Amino acid sequence: MATVNPDILEKAKAWLTDIFDNETKSEINRLIEENPKELEESFYKNAEFGTGGMRGVMGVGTNRINKYTLGKNTQGLSDYLKKSFPDQEVKVAIAYDCRNNSQKLAKVVADVFSANGIKVFLFSELRPTPELSFAVKKLNCQCGIVLTASHNPPEYNGYKVYWEDGGQLVPPQDTELVETINNLEYDAINFKANEELIQKIDTEVDQAFAEASVENGSFDIPAQARKNLKIVFTSLHGTSITMVPEVLKKAGFTNVSIVEEQRDPNGNFPTVESPNPEEPEALKMALELADKQDADIVIGTDPDCDRLGVAVRDLNGEMILLNGNQTMLVMTWFLLKQWKKEDKIKGKEFVASTIVSTPMLKNLVEDYAVQYMEVLTGFKWIAKLIKDHPELNFIGGGEESFGYMVGDFVRDKDAVTATLLACEIAAKMKDEGNSFYKKLLELYTKYGLYREELISLVKKGIQGEKEIKQMLIDLRENPWEEIDGEKVVLVEDYKTSIAKNVQDHTEHTIDIPKSNVLIYYTENGTKIAARPSGTEPKIKFYISVNTELSSIEEYDEENQKLSDKIARIKQELKLG
């Protein structure tokens, strides 16, 4: 027998009892005999809820996504729901994406809920995550679940929990739920389904969601302008194929070409290395098709259709992939302009973004006399703002990681409606002799030229987790004092909720929930944030630099200077 850590071996052997099925026990015995390292990775901790719910590699063990870890989650959630809503018929909605085993795991989750006397609305086929958020409110549910791992590699799956407002779980419900789950043993899971409590849903919610997307994402664009816009769309083998083409057609966009090789949902994502629209390589086939057809805009969505990548033509007619900050800026500008045009800005409106997104958004929003709010990474925090401020009207909001939400009919990032909004903007700009890209440059001349870059350092497994923790400890114990020749003037530590002014040594409290995030600001406005990913084995560094831009003609030169500055910062701070 190969050498196995005794503590890990004890945890693994607890899964060799009659509580677990023969397939699970057989795989654990194989790992014990043949792969102690994999056994250790599978059992060294319990899978945890992070920024976007629980995600992990599929397989056996407490640190893996399987019927038992998700069954335990669902049993704990069932107990918590019945305690939270004692005098109501508890109802949940369940959706799943294209990932391997998602449909099977969704049925396991439905079974456990029904076994606990909870009414279940289960989508009959894969659906976009934002549609699940919509369905929770549409069907008057107290909770929703979606089985997805977003853009993670094929071996991953996940479990996202939504509450009755359609937003993901936030404090205090999240910590209370985790405590309930942790107090359960695996033999407490009731897998015996009550099929009478499981109702399949599809077209009735689909139609309502599509209509709501068109209502919220389309504006006073001439019908001919919509027809004239040439769109290339790719679902990257994901769920958006079930909704985005229909919504575009319903809104009047008829000139849409779909990347056929990526049309069919497939959890192995065979045509891309990563189904992540943040990565240019993922949209390569779409960009090639766009050049063949002389398309105006390319849009690609991630597997669960909550994030989108947008490419448009630059001033030279070349396709260029925008980053999440850039797309968010143009979308927000357009929404603000529409609200102002319709005389809907009354001093009770707000736009929201995250602490690691571009600082330029604040300049734009406040110029329209609209309140700007900032939250931790993750749209669950934006949804919480909407819930906590019923006296305010939410216009829209986004984050640097390619997510955007239009209005509050969905309480999570929504690539369906955001795709429609991007096409609306592109159509209107083209109709007016302008362009999506040129409008971005015009915004830079008015609000300052900002350039951002994300550096993600992958640190897998037990050792990687230790390295990430140590990197943040080192940053706190030995903080940067100077960056690219600029003095650091402010350090925000979201773990302690304290912001320190390095120059006058004053401090103030950060009124945002605690999180393991550090942000540095220099005297010239450079901003660098460091945080461990809540969904992947990575530590992320977000660099933002800026300068003035007096004209569009100066853009290339000034943008290159900022690019060089980021390169120097990466080298100086050894960020790869």
DOKEPA-318567 format. One line per 10 residues: their letters; for each residue x, y, z of C-alpha. Coordinates in Angstrom, 3 decimals. Example, Ala and Ser with C-alpha at 12.3 -4.5 7.8 and 13.67 -1.06 7.14 Angstrom:
2
AS) 12.300:-4.500:7.800  13.670:-1.060:7.140
***
This chain:
576
MATVNPDILE) 0.000:0.000:0.000  1.253:3.481:-0.851  1.969:5.865:2.009  -1.104:7.868:3.015  -1.375:10.701:5.528  -3.015:9.029:8.602  -5.508:11.861:9.175  -6.519:11.847:5.512  -6.797:8.066:5.542  -9.149:8.214:8.515
KAKAWLTDIF) -11.392:10.763:6.746  -11.376:8.659:3.585  -12.250:5.444:5.399  -15.321:7.153:6.841  -16.578:7.101:3.228  -16.231:3.306:3.060  -19.329:2.676:5.164  -22.754:1.607:3.901  -23.855:5.254:3.739  -21.975:5.564:0.441
DNETKSEINR) -22.556:3.676:-2.825  -20.277:0.969:-4.180  -18.899:3.129:-6.984  -17.741:5.749:-4.462  -16.183:3.138:-2.177  -14.411:1.458:-5.082  -12.877:4.763:-6.203  -11.706:5.604:-2.675  -10.035:2.189:-2.325  -8.298:2.799:-5.646
LIEENPKELE) -6.992:6.180:-4.484  -5.773:4.673:-1.217  -3.824:2.024:-3.112  -2.655:3.965:-6.138  -2.817:7.728:-5.684  -2.301:9.020:-2.120  -1.654:12.561:-3.394  -5.038:12.707:-5.108  -6.625:11.167:-2.012  -5.105:13.934:0.085
ESFYKNAEFG) -6.402:16.635:-2.290  -9.858:15.034:-2.161  -10.150:14.871:1.623  -7.831:17.440:3.227  -10.706:19.897:3.769  -14.409:20.366:3.116  -15.392:22.163:-0.084  -16.270:25.741:0.846  -18.627:28.450:-0.347  -16.736:31.284:-2.049
TGGMRGVMGV) -17.464:34.376:-4.164  -19.749:32.513:-6.574  -21.096:29.698:-4.408  -19.290:26.361:-4.126  -17.058:25.213:-6.972  -14.642:22.350:-7.194  -13.280:19.403:-9.127  -15.756:16.563:-9.538  -14.844:13.325:-7.800  -15.073:11.483:-4.505
GTNRINKYTL) -14.247:13.135:-1.188  -15.158:16.013:1.070  -13.245:18.512:-1.087  -14.897:17.432:-4.313  -18.199:18.015:-6.064  -20.272:14.824:-5.866  -23.751:13.621:-4.898  -22.786:13.477:-1.224  -21.219:16.916:-0.812  -24.088:18.495:-2.765
GKNTQGLSDY) -26.580:16.265:-0.976  -25.258:17.483:2.349  -25.508:21.095:1.153  -29.089:20.519:0.082  -30.088:18.723:3.273  -28.664:21.590:5.315  -30.389:24.114:3.044  -33.688:22.221:3.396  -33.418:22.381:7.179  -32.506:26.070:7.035
LKKSFPDQEV) -35.372:26.928:4.670  -37.964:25.233:6.842  -36.625:27.086:9.856  -36.550:30.422:7.983  -40.062:30.078:6.508  -41.968:28.069:9.134  -45.496:29.074:8.088  -45.085:28.881:4.307  -45.041:26.269:1.589  -41.327:26.311:0.756
KVAIAYDCRN) -40.546:26.302:-2.968  -37.232:26.164:-4.797  -36.235:26.505:-8.448  -33.328:24.506:-9.885  -31.384:25.057:-13.102  -28.218:23.554:-14.523  -25.726:24.317:-17.251  -23.902:22.314:-19.919  -21.263:20.814:-17.660  -20.659:17.108:-17.391
NSQKLAKVVA) -22.932:15.646:-14.680  -24.863:18.908:-14.195  -28.202:17.350:-15.148  -27.590:14.321:-12.942  -26.491:16.431:-9.982  -29.485:18.755:-10.447  -31.773:15.731:-10.093  -29.937:14.680:-6.909  -30.510:18.157:-5.474  -34.182:18.066:-6.505
DVFSANGIKV) -34.566:14.638:-4.896  -33.199:15.814:-1.552  -35.397:18.905:-1.494  -38.495:16.863:-2.338  -37.587:14.224:0.238  -37.753:17.011:2.787  -41.232:18.066:1.699  -40.106:21.058:-0.379  -41.780:21.913:-3.693  -39.283:21.860:-6.563
FLFSELRPTP) -39.440:23.593:-9.949  -36.769:21.847:-12.045  -35.886:23.145:-15.510  -36.390:20.340:-18.005  -33.193:21.226:-19.879  -30.124:23.387:-19.390  -30.776:27.115:-18.939  -28.749:30.319:-18.363  -27.969:31.217:-14.755  -29.703:34.642:-15.000
ELSFAVKKLN) -32.910:32.857:-15.987  -32.735:30.936:-12.693  -32.451:34.225:-10.788  -35.493:35.469:-12.704  -37.411:32.231:-12.075  -36.973:32.473:-8.303  -39.015:35.680:-8.250  -41.335:34.712:-11.105  -42.394:31.499:-9.332  -42.457:33.044:-5.840
CQCGIVLTAS) -39.751:30.710:-4.577  -37.851:31.128:-1.344  -34.661:29.760:-2.871  -32.962:28.800:-6.112  -30.054:26.545:-7.051  -28.007:26.419:-10.219  -25.496:23.678:-10.976  -22.583:25.398:-12.707  -18.888:26.169:-12.463  -19.066:29.181:-14.762
HNPPEYNGYK) -15.868:29.365:-16.859  -13.763:26.893:-14.840  -12.105:23.934:-16.646  -14.168:20.865:-17.670  -13.349:18.850:-14.544  -15.175:21.404:-12.346  -18.768:21.781:-11.314  -20.510:23.885:-8.681  -23.545:24.854:-6.643  -24.860:28.414:-6.409
VYWEDGGQLV) -27.586:29.336:-3.929  -30.102:32.144:-4.502  -32.543:33.622:-1.987  -36.120:34.818:-2.428  -35.093:38.203:-3.886  -33.315:36.436:-6.756  -29.850:37.372:-5.467  -27.194:35.001:-4.203  -26.874:34.311:-0.499  -25.187:37.049:1.546
PPQDTELVET) -24.753:37.651:5.299  -26.251:36.642:7.574  -27.938:33.829:5.642  -24.718:32.489:4.120  -22.873:32.004:7.403  -25.979:30.580:9.074  -26.441:28.110:6.216  -22.802:27.009:6.281  -23.056:26.414:10.025  -26.180:24.301:9.488
INNLEYDAIN) -24.442:22.249:6.784  -21.276:21.760:8.826  -23.287:20.405:11.747  -24.723:17.616:9.577  -23.367:14.111:9.138  -23.656:12.382:5.777  -26.113:9.841:7.138  -28.572:12.715:7.718  -29.075:13.223:3.967  -32.490:12.123:2.747
FKANEELIQK) -32.106:11.067:-0.897  -35.559:9.423:-1.187  -37.329:11.633:-3.721  -40.995:12.522:-3.572  -41.594:12.813:-7.307  -44.997:14.415:-6.757  -43.201:17.492:-5.416  -40.908:17.834:-8.460  -42.398:19.846:-11.341  -40.588:20.294:-14.641
IDTEVDQAFA) -40.611:23.825:-16.077  -39.504:25.279:-19.393  -41.387:27.452:-21.896  -43.543:29.410:-19.442  -40.473:30.808:-17.704  -38.472:31.052:-20.939  -41.028:33.315:-22.574  -41.395:35.557:-19.540  -37.622:35.894:-19.184  -37.127:36.665:-22.883
EASVENGSFD) -39.828:39.339:-22.776  -38.312:40.896:-19.633  -34.865:40.919:-21.258  -36.189:42.758:-24.311  -38.132:45.189:-22.133  -35.075:46.036:-20.037  -32.360:45.797:-22.670  -33.813:47.557:-25.713  -34.410:51.268:-26.289  -35.501:53.747:-28.953
IPAQARKNLK) -33.293:52.369:-31.709  -34.651:52.569:-35.277  -35.815:49.176:-36.518  -33.656:49.465:-39.622  -30.583:50.176:-37.509  -31.098:46.866:-35.727  -31.435:45.040:-39.037  -28.295:46.705:-40.389  -26.073:45.574:-37.508  -23.994:42.500:-38.388
IVFTSLHGTS) -23.559:40.341:-35.291  -21.426:37.242:-34.711  -22.368:35.280:-31.626  -20.819:32.275:-29.906  -22.181:30.385:-26.932  -18.811:28.624:-26.374  -20.695:25.319:-26.021  -22.798:26.766:-23.191  -26.350:27.561:-22.156  -26.720:30.927:-23.897
ITMVPEVLKK) -27.695:29.178:-27.128  -31.076:28.472:-25.486  -31.894:32.161:-24.997  -29.608:34.784:-26.612  -30.519:34.151:-30.291  -34.222:34.228:-29.396  -33.904:37.488:-27.445  -31.925:39.170:-30.234  -34.535:38.077:-32.789  -37.390:39.219:-30.566
AGFTNVSIVE) -35.734:42.645:-30.270  -35.372:42.980:-34.047  -31.756:41.906:-34.652  -32.035:39.602:-37.647  -28.486:39.719:-39.017  -26.974:37.277:-36.515  -24.392:34.627:-37.409  -23.681:31.886:-34.878  -20.369:30.049:-34.666  -21.741:26.628:-35.600
EQRDPNGNFP) -18.756:24.655:-34.300  -19.486:26.022:-30.828  -23.296:25.947:-30.964  -23.959:22.596:-29.304  -23.694:22.503:-25.490  -20.728:20.370:-24.449  -19.147:20.147:-21.014  -15.777:19.216:-22.521  -15.609:22.535:-24.438  -13.812:20.829:-27.348
TVESPNPEEP) -12.979:23.906:-29.458  -11.421:26.066:-26.729  -8.723:25.665:-24.127  -10.892:27.610:-21.678  -14.559:28.673:-22.116  -13.738:32.077:-20.658  -14.705:35.166:-22.687  -12.041:37.127:-20.788  -9.414:35.241:-22.790  -8.947:36.317:-26.439
EALKMALELA) -8.273:32.741:-27.535  -11.820:31.722:-26.550  -13.273:34.095:-29.161  -10.806:33.225:-31.924  -13.328:31.340:-34.074  -15.906:34.089:-33.645  -13.401:36.752:-34.647  -12.410:34.768:-37.739  -16.060:34.479:-38.757  -16.545:38.201:-38.131
DKQDADIVIG) -13.718:39.067:-40.518  -15.163:36.765:-43.198  -18.555:38.422:-42.900  -17.370:41.959:-42.169  -19.396:41.898:-38.940  -19.729:44.937:-36.682  -19.665:43.201:-33.312  -18.700:39.852:-31.789  -20.172:38.564:-28.556  -19.279:35.393:-26.693
TDPDCDRLGV) -20.700:34.176:-23.394  -19.387:31.824:-20.737  -20.985:28.379:-20.144  -23.701:29.527:-17.736  -24.336:32.775:-19.646  -23.748:35.308:-16.907  -20.645:36.946:-18.433  -19.894:38.196:-21.925  -16.919:39.159:-24.021  -17.398:41.889:-26.617
AVRDLNGEMI) -15.260:42.667:-29.653  -15.853:45.657:-31.927  -14.016:47.364:-34.762  -11.438:49.993:-33.870  -10.776:53.209:-35.810  -8.788:51.218:-38.385  -11.586:48.718:-38.927  -9.813:45.927:-37.060  -11.649:43.746:-34.560  -10.522:44.400:-30.999
LLNGNQTMLV) -11.607:42.572:-27.857  -12.692:44.975:-25.135  -12.037:44.201:-21.504  -14.770:44.074:-18.891  -14.083:47.582:-17.634  -14.336:49.051:-21.122  -17.601:47.304:-21.947  -19.023:48.314:-18.569  -18.128:51.979:-19.157  -19.896:52.200:-22.514
MTWFLLKQWK) -22.941:50.274:-21.286  -23.269:52.466:-18.210  -22.851:55.649:-20.248  -25.633:54.513:-22.579  -28.022:53.664:-19.737  -27.325:56.976:-17.999  -27.916:58.856:-21.239  -31.235:57.055:-21.774  -32.400:57.710:-18.216  -31.500:61.385:-18.579
KEDKIKGKEF) -33.208:61.611:-21.971  -36.381:60.130:-20.482  -36.156:62.520:-17.516  -35.948:59.608:-15.072  -32.999:60.888:-13.024  -34.578:62.373:-9.895  -31.741:62.075:-7.373  -32.739:58.595:-6.201  -30.794:56.470:-8.664  -27.582:54.509:-8.347
VASTIVSTPM) -25.027:52.518:-10.299  -22.852:49.889:-8.627  -19.522:48.239:-9.263  -16.792:46.456:-7.330  -13.689:47.585:-5.474  -11.374:46.000:-8.065  -13.059:47.539:-11.123  -11.983:50.725:-12.918  -12.075:53.959:-10.862  -13.160:55.742:-14.045
LKNLVEDYAV) -16.724:54.521:-13.619  -17.205:56.745:-10.567  -16.235:59.818:-12.630  -18.763:58.921:-15.306  -21.671:58.109:-12.982  -21.334:61.164:-10.756  -21.210:63.425:-13.806  -24.855:62.422:-14.389  -25.782:63.316:-10.790  -26.322:59.652:-10.011
QYMEVLTGFK) -25.064:57.936:-6.862  -22.138:55.544:-7.289  -21.748:52.596:-4.889  -18.892:50.127:-4.529  -18.965:46.601:-3.132  -16.798:43.516:-2.782  -16.183:41.325:-5.818  -19.263:39.373:-6.818  -22.719:40.350:-8.004  -24.309:39.019:-4.849
WIAKLIKDHP) -23.117:42.234:-3.189  -24.689:44.402:-5.901  -27.945:42.473:-5.459  -27.692:43.110:-1.714  -27.447:46.868:-2.377  -30.700:46.713:-4.322  -32.335:44.765:-1.501  -30.976:47.085:1.200  -31.978:50.291:-0.612  -35.586:49.913:-1.773
ELNFIGGGEE) -35.853:53.712:-1.764  -33.354:53.907:-4.655  -33.673:52.928:-8.310  -30.923:50.703:-9.703  -29.891:51.696:-13.220  -27.218:49.099:-13.882  -23.853:47.890:-12.769  -20.908:45.726:-13.629  -17.500:44.432:-12.703  -14.176:44.077:-14.434
SFGYMVGDFV) -14.601:40.315:-14.887  -16.975:40.742:-17.853  -20.265:40.763:-15.933  -23.077:43.301:-16.246  -26.627:43.672:-14.913  -29.278:45.896:-16.503  -31.959:46.989:-14.041  -33.066:44.732:-11.216  -35.454:42.239:-12.820  -32.548:39.795:-12.540
RDKDAVTATL) -30.438:39.970:-9.400  -27.195:38.616:-10.823  -24.943:39.340:-13.765  -26.877:38.634:-16.920  -25.215:38.033:-20.271  -28.569:37.644:-22.046  -29.781:41.199:-21.442  -26.243:42.598:-21.539  -25.725:41.054:-24.989  -28.865:42.783:-26.192
LACEIAAKMK) -27.742:46.075:-24.646  -24.326:45.847:-26.340  -26.024:45.292:-29.704  -28.414:48.185:-29.093  -25.477:50.495:-28.474  -23.538:49.234:-31.496  -26.614:49.637:-33.727  -27.321:53.174:-32.553  -23.679:54.243:-32.877  -23.463:52.798:-36.398
DEGNSFYKKL) -26.722:54.483:-37.371  -25.349:57.835:-36.183  -22.030:57.438:-38.013  -20.213:56.747:-34.772  -19.061:53.419:-33.303  -18.961:51.524:-30.006  -15.164:51.859:-29.941  -15.068:55.550:-30.800  -17.590:56.248:-28.045  -15.227:54.569:-25.578
LELYTKYGLY) -12.403:56.889:-26.700  -14.715:59.888:-26.351  -15.421:58.837:-22.765  -11.679:58.639:-22.140  -11.207:62.219:-23.310  -13.917:63.416:-20.939  -13.315:61.336:-17.820  -9.629:60.401:-18.074  -7.815:57.561:-19.809  -7.721:54.530:-17.544
REELISLVKK) -5.971:51.286:-18.354  -6.353:48.148:-16.285  -4.711:44.762:-16.302  -5.403:41.605:-14.311  -2.617:39.232:-13.327  -3.764:35.815:-12.102  -1.203:33.533:-10.497  -2.419:29.916:-10.405  -1.597:28.081:-7.163  -3.249:24.669:-7.112
GIQGEKEIKQ) -3.815:22.225:-4.279  -2.750:22.242:-0.647  0.635:23.824:-1.310  -0.902:26.469:-3.570  -3.403:27.434:-0.883  -0.539:27.889:1.579  1.413:30.019:-0.906  -1.550:32.313:-1.521  -2.077:32.822:2.208  1.619:33.569:2.695
MLIDLRENPW) 1.716:36.097:-0.155  -1.014:38.144:1.501  0.660:37.834:4.904  3.883:39.143:3.355  2.043:42.057:1.758  0.600:43.041:5.131  3.859:42.644:7.049  6.023:44.265:4.362  3.716:46.674:2.501  4.778:48.379:-0.694
EEIDGEKVVL) 5.962:51.931:0.027  6.605:52.999:-3.557  5.320:51.786:-6.926  6.967:52.853:-10.186  8.556:55.805:-8.442  5.263:56.960:-6.926  4.765:57.042:-3.181  1.986:54.886:-1.761  -0.432:57.237:0.012  -3.286:54.948:1.044
VEDYKTSIAK) -3.606:51.270:1.931  -7.043:49.675:2.333  -7.124:46.384:4.201  -10.561:44.818:3.865  -9.631:42.012:6.236  -9.296:44.469:9.115  -11.728:47.045:7.622  -9.079:49.735:8.120  -7.781:52.224:5.551  -4.465:53.865:6.465
NVQDHTEHTI) -3.263:57.175:5.067  0.470:56.566:4.840  1.350:60.268:4.703  -0.475:61.683:7.714  -0.875:58.309:9.498  -4.620:58.732:9.927  -7.042:55.828:9.659  -10.679:55.367:8.796  -13.040:52.417:8.837  -14.081:50.727:5.601
DIPKSNVLIY) -17.842:50.283:5.593  -17.852:47.090:3.537  -17.982:43.469:4.808  -14.604:41.998:5.676  -12.691:40.185:2.967  -9.102:39.128:2.370  -8.324:42.025:0.018  -5.574:44.658:0.015  -5.656:47.794:-2.148  -2.776:50.253:-2.586
YTENGTKIAA) -3.108:53.770:-3.993  -0.212:55.978:-5.076  0.078:59.752:-5.170  -0.605:59.783:-8.932  -3.695:57.607:-8.826  -2.198:54.209:-9.561  -4.254:51.496:-7.874  -3.238:47.899:-7.186  -5.525:45.368:-5.536  -4.588:41.881:-4.356
RPSGTEPKIK) -7.110:39.160:-3.512  -7.379:35.383:-3.582  -10.002:34.157:-6.032  -13.192:32.918:-4.421  -13.828:30.403:-7.202  -10.440:29.248:-8.517  -7.001:28.320:-7.097  -5.546:31.733:-7.931  -4.311:34.941:-6.375  -5.282:37.956:-8.451
FYISVNTELS) -3.594:41.337:-8.791  -5.555:44.183:-10.389  -3.488:47.089:-11.738  -5.104:50.403:-12.716  -3.181:53.395:-14.074  -4.460:56.602:-15.644  -3.625:59.857:-17.350  -5.367:62.758:-19.057  -6.410:62.448:-22.698  -7.070:65.701:-24.496
SIEEYDEENQ) -8.095:64.227:-27.856  -8.823:60.909:-29.537  -5.801:61.451:-31.779  -3.535:61.165:-28.734  -5.039:57.863:-27.610  -2.529:55.440:-29.129  0.477:57.310:-27.734  -0.966:57.824:-24.246  -2.334:54.305:-24.065  1.113:52.919:-24.931
KLSDKIARIK) 2.642:54.961:-22.128  0.183:53.433:-19.685  0.906:49.975:-21.074  4.630:50.539:-20.513  3.883:51.727:-16.993  1.980:48.534:-16.206  4.851:46.476:-17.593  7.285:48.281:-15.271  4.993:47.734:-12.286  4.672:44.014:-13.027
QELKLG) 8.432:43.687:-13.254  9.087:45.769:-10.143  6.557:43.871:-8.014  7.479:40.517:-9.583  3.923:39.789:-10.708  4.909:37.768:-13.759
***
